[in-house]
Amino acid sequence: MNKHQIKSVITKSMWVLVVSFLMHGCAIQMTFDGASIPENVHTASVQTFDNRAAYINPVLSQTLTEALKDRVINGSRLTLAEETGDVDFSGEITGYETEPLAIQADAVSAETRLTVRINVRYENFKDPEKSWESSFSAYRDFPSEQNITAIEGELVSEIVEELTDNIFNKAFADW
């Protein structure tokens, strides 16, 4: 090897070291689902969502709370804290209602919409400026001739999945 080749190898090695130090010092961890969670955040907590809707589905509060816990555990590296975590989710169910859609000439609706509305508070104790409070809603339409009690569980499951995805994304994907 001549001097020029040795100098080139040393220069390349220095760049590799600099880049590796820079990458090692980054404070954000990216996950495959687009979540960016700061390195200093290790735990999350999810408080029970109180049901304050006029019409109450007796299992919705527990279903929503557990689904959000699952979404945080499965979508990030965070662990659930027994008490309050580095980040905390709380809130309440503010609406649970059905409404007729697509009214036909004979004043009968062809479809009905089930809507769930929630209010969520997200507190980031490591970076309070990232805390927020926001309302979310999701709905599913179904044929009016179907009995809601026969399909309510499936509809609620789909709605809760959409709501928890939206909450998670707002908290960790900065959308």
C-alpha positions as CSV (number, residue, x, y, z in Angstrom):
1,M,0.0,0.0,0.0
2,N,1.2,3.4,-0.8
3,K,0.7,6.6,1.3
4,H,-2.4,7.6,-0.7
5,Q,-4.2,4.3,-0.1
6,I,-3.3,4.3,3.6
7,K,-4.6,7.9,3.9
8,S,-7.9,6.8,2.2
9,V,-8.4,3.8,4.5
10,I,-7.8,6.0,7.6
11,T,-10.2,8.7,6.3
12,K,-12.9,6.1,5.6
13,S,-12.4,4.5,9.0
14,M,-12.7,7.9,10.7
15,W,-16.0,8.6,8.9
16,V,-17.3,5.2,10.0
17,L,-16.5,5.9,13.6
18,V,-18.0,9.4,13.5
19,V,-21.2,8.1,11.9
20,S,-21.5,5.2,14.4
21,F,-21.0,7.6,17.3
22,L,-23.7,9.9,15.9
23,M,-26.1,7.0,15.4
24,H,-25.5,5.6,18.8
25,G,-26.3,9.0,20.4
26,C,-29.7,9.4,18.8
27,A,-32.6,9.8,21.3
28,I,-35.4,8.4,19.2
29,Q,-36.2,4.8,18.6
30,M,-38.2,4.0,15.4
31,T,-40.4,1.0,15.3
32,F,-41.8,-0.8,12.2
33,D,-45.2,0.7,12.6
34,G,-43.9,4.3,12.4
35,A,-43.8,5.0,16.1
36,S,-41.0,7.2,17.4
37,I,-40.5,6.9,21.1
38,P,-37.8,8.9,22.9
39,E,-35.1,6.7,24.5
40,N,-35.8,8.2,28.0
41,V,-39.4,6.9,27.9
42,H,-39.6,3.3,29.2
43,T,-43.0,2.8,30.7
44,A,-46.6,3.6,30.0
45,S,-49.8,3.5,32.0
46,V,-53.4,3.3,30.9
47,Q,-56.1,4.4,33.3
48,T,-59.6,2.9,33.1
49,F,-61.7,4.9,30.7
50,D,-64.9,6.0,32.5
51,N,-68.1,5.5,30.6
52,R,-70.0,8.9,30.7
53,A,-72.1,8.3,27.6
54,A,-75.9,8.7,27.8
55,Y,-76.3,5.1,26.6
56,I,-73.8,2.7,28.3
57,N,-72.5,-0.4,26.8
58,P,-71.5,-2.3,30.0
59,V,-68.3,-3.8,28.5
60,L,-67.0,-0.9,26.5
61,S,-65.0,0.7,29.2
62,Q,-63.0,-2.4,30.0
63,T,-62.7,-3.4,26.3
64,L,-61.3,0.0,25.3
65,T,-58.9,0.2,28.3
66,E,-57.5,-3.3,27.7
67,A,-57.3,-2.8,23.9
68,L,-55.2,0.4,24.4
69,K,-52.9,-1.4,26.8
70,D,-52.5,-4.2,24.2
71,R,-51.8,-1.6,21.5
72,V,-49.1,0.1,23.5
73,I,-47.4,-3.2,24.5
74,N,-47.6,-4.7,21.0
75,G,-46.7,-1.6,19.1
76,S,-43.8,-0.3,21.1
77,R,-41.0,-1.3,23.4
78,L,-42.7,0.2,26.4
79,T,-43.8,-1.8,29.4
80,L,-46.9,-1.2,31.4
81,A,-46.3,0.4,34.8
82,E,-48.2,-0.6,37.9
83,E,-48.9,3.0,38.8
84,T,-48.2,6.0,36.6
85,G,-45.7,5.4,33.8
86,D,-43.4,7.8,31.9
87,V,-46.4,8.4,29.7
88,D,-50.0,8.0,30.8
89,F,-53.3,7.6,29.0
90,S,-56.6,8.5,30.6
91,G,-60.0,9.6,29.5
92,E,-63.7,8.9,29.2
93,I,-66.2,7.5,26.8
94,T,-68.4,10.5,26.0
95,G,-70.8,9.0,23.4
96,Y,-72.2,5.7,22.4
97,E,-75.2,6.0,20.0
98,T,-77.0,4.7,17.0
99,E,-78.6,6.8,14.3
100,P,-80.6,6.0,11.2
101,L,-79.0,6.6,7.8
102,A,-80.2,6.5,4.3
103,I,-83.9,7.3,4.9
104,Q,-86.0,5.9,2.1
105,A,-89.2,7.2,0.6
106,D,-91.3,5.2,3.1
107,A,-89.5,6.9,6.0
108,V,-87.6,3.7,6.9
109,S,-83.8,3.8,7.2
110,A,-81.8,1.3,5.1
111,E,-78.8,1.6,7.4
112,T,-77.9,2.5,10.9
113,R,-74.7,3.9,12.3
114,L,-73.1,3.0,15.6
115,T,-70.7,5.7,16.8
116,V,-68.4,5.8,19.8
117,R,-66.8,9.1,21.0
118,I,-64.0,9.3,23.5
119,N,-61.9,12.0,25.1
120,V,-58.3,11.1,25.8
121,R,-55.6,12.8,27.9
122,Y,-52.0,11.9,27.1
123,E,-49.4,13.0,29.6
124,N,-45.7,12.7,28.8
125,F,-43.9,13.2,32.1
126,K,-40.5,13.1,30.5
127,D,-41.4,15.9,28.0
128,P,-44.5,17.7,29.2
129,E,-44.7,19.8,26.0
130,K,-45.7,16.6,24.2
131,S,-48.8,16.1,26.4
132,W,-52.2,16.6,24.8
133,E,-55.9,16.2,25.2
134,S,-58.0,15.2,22.2
135,S,-61.4,13.8,21.2
136,F,-61.7,10.7,18.9
137,S,-64.6,9.0,17.3
138,A,-65.2,6.1,15.1
139,Y,-68.3,4.4,13.6
140,R,-69.6,1.4,11.7
141,D,-72.7,1.2,9.6
142,F,-74.9,-1.8,9.4
143,P,-78.1,-2.8,7.7
144,S,-81.1,-1.6,9.7
145,E,-82.9,-4.9,9.4
146,Q,-80.1,-6.5,11.5
147,N,-80.6,-6.6,15.3
148,I,-77.9,-4.5,16.9
149,T,-77.6,-7.0,19.8
150,A,-76.6,-9.7,17.3
151,I,-73.7,-7.7,15.8
152,E,-72.8,-5.2,18.5
153,G,-69.8,-7.1,19.8
154,E,-68.2,-7.3,16.3
155,L,-69.0,-3.6,15.6
156,V,-67.5,-2.5,18.9
157,S,-64.4,-4.6,18.4
158,E,-63.8,-2.9,15.0
159,I,-64.5,0.6,16.4
160,V,-62.2,0.0,19.4
161,E,-59.4,-1.2,17.1
162,E,-59.7,2.0,15.0
163,L,-59.8,4.2,18.1
164,T,-56.7,2.6,19.7
165,D,-54.7,2.9,16.5
166,N,-55.6,6.6,16.2
167,I,-54.7,7.2,19.9
168,F,-51.4,5.4,19.5
169,N,-50.5,7.2,16.3
170,K,-51.3,10.6,17.8
171,A,-49.1,9.8,20.8
172,F,-46.2,8.1,19.1
173,A,-46.2,8.9,15.4
174,D,-46.8,12.6,15.5
175,W,-49.6,12.7,13.0
